[in-house]
Amino acid sequence: MTEIEGIPRDTTRDAFRRQLEILRRLGIEGRAAMTFELSDNLRQIIEDGVRHHHPDWDQTRVKQEVLRIVLGDHLYSEVFAVE
């Protein structure tokens, strides 16, 4: 068997091989669906954090702040013409 590159330090070779097998079996559609789900989960975590720190903000302001965090200050200001 060939050497596997990039095994995380907290993962055994057998566990890493198993993970690769599962991901290959999922196929491109399954991996894409998993990626979108992880992205949605992360966005929700960010939104919950913003709402926790700013309970007085309305939904529009919360969404704007989530976008600023996700895009970064530079791109956010470019997209929304913020100076």
C-alpha positions as CSV (number, residue, x, y, z in Angstrom):
1,M,0.0,0.0,0.0
2,T,1.3,3.5,-0.8
3,E,2.2,6.1,1.8
4,I,-0.7,8.5,2.6
5,E,0.3,12.2,2.7
6,G,-1.2,14.7,5.1
7,I,-2.5,12.5,7.9
8,P,-3.5,14.7,10.9
9,R,-1.5,14.1,14.0
10,D,-4.5,13.1,16.0
11,T,-5.6,10.4,13.5
12,T,-4.3,6.9,13.0
13,R,-3.3,5.7,9.5
14,D,-6.2,3.1,9.7
15,A,-8.8,5.8,10.6
16,F,-7.5,8.1,7.9
17,R,-7.7,5.4,5.3
18,R,-11.2,4.6,6.4
19,Q,-12.2,8.2,6.1
20,L,-10.8,8.4,2.6
21,E,-12.7,5.3,1.6
22,I,-15.9,6.8,2.9
23,L,-15.4,10.1,1.1
24,R,-14.6,8.3,-2.1
25,R,-17.7,6.2,-1.8
26,L,-19.8,9.3,-1.3
27,G,-18.9,10.5,-4.7
28,I,-18.8,14.1,-5.9
29,E,-22.4,14.8,-5.2
30,G,-22.2,13.5,-1.6
31,R,-19.0,15.4,-0.9
32,A,-20.5,18.6,-2.4
33,A,-23.7,18.1,-0.3
34,M,-21.5,17.6,2.8
35,T,-19.5,20.8,2.0
36,F,-22.7,22.9,1.6
37,E,-24.1,21.5,4.9
38,L,-20.8,22.4,6.7
39,S,-20.9,25.9,5.2
40,D,-24.5,26.4,6.3
41,N,-23.6,25.2,9.8
42,L,-20.6,27.5,10.1
43,R,-22.7,30.5,8.9
44,Q,-25.4,29.7,11.5
45,I,-22.7,29.5,14.2
46,I,-21.4,32.9,13.2
47,E,-24.9,34.3,13.1
48,D,-25.7,32.9,16.6
49,G,-22.5,34.5,17.9
50,V,-23.3,37.9,16.4
51,R,-26.8,37.7,17.9
52,H,-25.4,36.7,21.3
53,H,-23.0,39.7,21.3
54,H,-25.6,42.1,19.9
55,P,-29.1,41.0,21.2
56,D,-30.5,44.5,20.3
57,W,-29.7,44.2,16.6
58,D,-32.5,43.4,14.1
59,Q,-32.2,40.6,11.6
60,T,-31.0,42.9,8.8
61,R,-28.1,44.2,10.9
62,V,-27.2,40.7,12.1
63,K,-27.1,39.5,8.4
64,Q,-24.9,42.5,7.5
65,E,-22.5,41.7,10.2
66,V,-22.3,38.0,9.3
67,L,-21.5,39.1,5.7
68,R,-18.8,41.4,7.0
69,I,-17.2,38.6,9.0
70,V,-17.4,36.1,6.2
71,L,-16.2,38.4,3.5
72,G,-13.7,40.3,5.5
73,D,-13.6,44.1,6.0
74,H,-11.9,44.9,2.7
75,L,-14.2,42.9,0.4
76,Y,-17.3,43.9,2.4
77,S,-16.4,47.5,2.0
78,E,-15.8,47.0,-1.8
79,V,-19.2,45.1,-2.2
80,F,-21.3,47.5,-0.1
81,A,-19.4,50.7,-0.9
82,V,-18.5,51.3,2.7
83,E,-15.8,53.8,3.4
